[in-house]
Amino acid sequence: MPYKLAIIGAAGHVNLVLDELPQFPNVHFSAYAPSFEGEDVSRYEGLQGGISSQKGYSDWRQMLDAEEPDIVIICGRYDLNGPIAIEAARRGIHIISEKPSAQKLEEVDMLRQLVQDHGIVYAIMLPMRYEAAFFTARQLVHRGIIGEPYLISAQKSYQWGHDRPTWYADPNKYGSTMTWVGIHAFDYARWVANVDYTWVCAHHANLVHTERPGCQDVATVMAQLANGGSAVFHLDYLRPAGAPTHGDDRLRIAGSKGVLEVCDRGTRLHLTTQTRDIPSWPSEQPDRTLFSDFVAAVEGQGQLLVPAKEAFDITAFAIKAAQAADGGNMVKV
């Protein structure tokens, strides 16, 4: 059946949807609007390549009223993800949201309830589960090759670039580097290792990019695992401009029977056990994507690789990690 799709905002990973829309002729991109007054959404004007025509609105609430979409993509300013999703969920609209789901725990709780009450599909833009190295690493851990995971270390390092929004200067709008950047590592580490976090402590600061004081450019997070182990995360915006890629993503899991590492900016798997050392374990590319999973779930024919419960759980963890940093204490997850 046909579905009307609307987009709110133009930040983040909206191309996870735009790049695949031509493959889903039953999904009609009908309209778009900014998430806040003055946001530049001109990228949607006159899109080509098989994407259907769309109408621009100046107010997203007016757009939802007029268009009554079946699906809404939320990619606006980070503090608005939660309030916009809450309004969409109240209307029974299926949602793909940029992360974090929200910046306040009470908004996360409200979204959980609304998604459940209205029976809608909610997806979050955490695409690293779909990357070959992390997808394959999960299979290896679940096969028991490294035994019980007890120590995790992960990294997210980004270049600063030249176009960080001015609202990165406002912590009430930006939120936290833990909720915007760290959430990726928190999620792929938990998912690959199949562990639960129980306590968290953290530190973060803005030390280099002082023109955007609301954005922490260095952060360290330590979490206790339910099995008695621990996880450490390093986050930064200090990757040099001369580096070959924008980001450098890493993961190391030490288990009772071996060590598994995602190396080389998230492209290579290194497996070491008591009997073998394989520097380049072949990675398996999943035959699915975030948007294809979402459409299948809306049609009742598939499941999300990041279910709504896990999206809300990892958002809540990231918020609590930021709270631990701000309060200088340990926070129970």
N, C-alpha and C positions, 0 to 999 in steps of 0.2 A: 504494500500500500504506500501511497505517497506521504511524505513528511515535510512540513515547513520548518526551516531552520533559520534562526536569527542569531546574530553575534553582537555581544556587548563588550566594547573595549577593543584595544588593538595592541596590547602588551603581551610579552611572553611567547608561548609556543602555539599560537593560533594556526601556524602552518601544519601542525599535526592533523588539522581538519581540512584546511584549504587545499593542501596538496593531494588529498584523496577524494575530495568531493566529486570530481569528474567520473570516478569509478562507481558512484552510487546515484544513478539517474533518478531514483525514487526519492532522493533527498533534495529538496528545492531550497536554495539559499535565497530567502525572501527579503530580508531586511537587516540593517545594522544600526547601531547607535553608540555614542561614547558612554563610558562608565561614569564620567564626571564632565562638567562643563569645561570646554576648551580642549579636551583630549583630541588628538589628531587621529581620525579614523579614515583618512583619505585613501589608505591602502586598498579599501574595498570598492572604490569607485571604478567602474568599467572593467572589472576583472574578466579576463579571457580564459581560454583553455578549457571550455566545456562547463564552466561554472555558470549557473543560471543568473539572470538579471536580478538585481536587488535594489531596494529602496532605502535611502538614508533618513534617519530620524535624528533630531537633536536631543531627545529625551527617551531614555530606555523604557521607562514606565509607559509612556505614550505608545511606544512601539509594541510592547507586549499587549496593551489594550487593543490596538488597531489590528495587529497581525495575528494574534492568538497562535503563536508557533507551537509546534509539537516538541521541538528541540531548541535549547538555547546554549550557546557557547559563551562562557564568561572568561574574558581575558583582559580585565581592566586593571585599575590601580589596586594594589594588593589588599588594602584594608577594605575594599568594596566587594571582594569575592563573596564573603559571607552574607552581607545584607542583600545583595542581588540574588544569590542562590536561594536564600530564604523566601524572597518574594516569588521567584520562579517556582519553587517547590510548592508553595501555597496554591499556585494556579495549576498544579499537576503537570508541569512541563518537565520533560527529561533534560538532564543537565550534564554537560562536560565543562568542568571548571579548571582554570589554572590553579596551581597551588599557591599558598595554602588554601584549604577549604574555607578557612576563616582565621581571623587573628585573635578571637576571643573564645574561651572555652564554652561560654554560654551559647555562643552562636553555633559552635560545633554540635553541642547537645541538641539544640533546636533543629539543626539540619538532620541529624540522625532520626529524630522523631518524625519530621515531616516526610522524609524519604520513605520511611516505613509506612506511615499512615496513608500516603497517597500512592504507594506502589509504583514510584517512578524509578527510572534508571539514573544513577548518579555515578559519573566517572571523573577521575582527577587526572591531570596531566603529569603523570610520573612515568615517562616513556622508557626509562632505563631498564625496566623489567623486560622490555622487548629487544634490548640489544643483545647480540649473540653471545658475548663473553659472559654477561651476567645471567642470561637465560640458561646457558650450559652449566655454569657454576652451580646453579640451584639443583640441576639434575644430578651432578656429581655428589653434592652434599647429601641429597636425599637417597642416593644409592649407598651411603655409608662409607664412601671411600676414605674420608679423613676422620671417620669416627664422630664423636660428640664434639661440636664446636664450643670452645671455651674462651678463646681470645680473638677479638675482631679489631682490626684497625682499618679505617677508611678515610679517604681524602676527596674533597671537592675544591679545586683551585681554578679561579677564573681570571681572565684578563679584565681590566677595568674598562678599557675602550674609551670612546670619546662622546658617547651619547647617553650616559646615565641620566634619567629624568631629574628635573629640579626637585621633585617631591621626595627623592632619596634623602634630602636634607631633613625631612620631617619624620621622626620615629613613629608618629601616630599614623602616617600614611605608608611608609615603607614597612614598618613592622620590625622584622629581625632577619638577619642573614641566616639564622637557624631555620626560620619558617620559609624563606624564599630559596636558599641554596642548600642548606644542610639537610632539609627534608628528603632530598634525593638520596643522599648517602644513608640517612637513617632508615629509609625504606628499603633500598637494595640490600643493605647489610642484614636487616631483619629477615627479609624475604629469602635471600640466598641461604643464610645459616639456619633458618627456621627456628628462631629464638624469640623470646619475649624480654622486653626491658622492664625492670622493676623500680629502679631509682636512677636519678640523673643529677649530675652537677656540671657546671660549665663556667666559662669565662669568655667575654667578647669585648671588643674595643674598636673604636675608629681612630687609627693612628697615622695613616698615610693620606687618605682622600678626605682631608678635613673640610673641604668645600661641601661635602655631603655628610654632615655629622650624624644624621639619623641612620646611616648605613654602617654597620660594623664590618670592617675589612679584614679582621682576623678573629677567629673564634676556635675554641677547643671545647669539646663535649666528652664527658665520660659517663657511661651508663653501666649499671649492674645488670647482669643477665639472670633470668629466673633459675638457670641451672648452676649458678655460682660463679660463672665466668664474668667477663667484662668486655666492653667495647669502647674504643677511643676514636673520635672523629676530629679531623683538622679541616678547617674551612678558611678560605681566604680569597681576596680580590687582588692578590699580589703577583699573579702570573705575568711575567714580563711580556711586553709587546712583541719582542722578537721570537717568542716561542712559536712552534709550528702549528699549534691549535689554540682555540679560544679557551678550552678547558683541559684539565688533567684530572681524570677520575681514577681512583685506585681502591682496591679492596684486598685485604689479607685476612684469612680465617685459619687459625691454628686449632686443630682438633686433636683428639686423643690418639689418632692413627696417622695423621699427616697434616700437611699445610697446603692450602689452595690460595693462589694469588691471581687477581686480575691486574695486569700490568700494561705498560705502554699506552697510557691514556685510555684505558678501558678496552683495548683491542686484543690482548694476548692472555691466555690462561697458562699458569705455571703450576703443575701438580707435583708434590713431593710426598712420598710415603716411605715406610721402612724398607721397601724393596725396589723402588724405582724413582727416577727423577725425570719428569717430562716437561721441558721448558715451554713447549708450544702444543698444548692439548687442543685438538681440533674443536672449533666452536660450531654450534648448531644454530642456524638462523631460524627463529620461529616463523611459522607460516601464518602469522596473524599480526595485526596492528591494533593500536588503541582505538582508532575510529571504526575499523571493521568489527572489532569486538563489541563496540558500543551499539552499532546499528543492529548487529545480531541479537544483542540483549534486548533492545527495544522491540524487536520482532519476535521475542520469545524463543530464539533459536540458538542462543549461546550464552556464555558467561564472560564477565570481565576478568582480565588478568589482575586488575587491582579492584577488588570488590569495594562497595561503598563503605562497609564496616572498616576495612583496612585503611581506606583513604582517611576516614575520620580518626581512627586510632593513631595513625602516624602524624596527622596534623596536631592532635592533642599532645603527643609526645614532643613535637618541635616547639609548641607553645610553652610547655613546661620546662624544656631545656632553656629557653630564653628567660623564663621566670627565675630559674635557678641562677643564671648568670647575673640577672639584675639584682637578685636578693642575696647573692653570695652564699647560698646554702644548697643542701641536697633536697630534691623534690621527689616525692613518691609518684610513680607513674600509675 
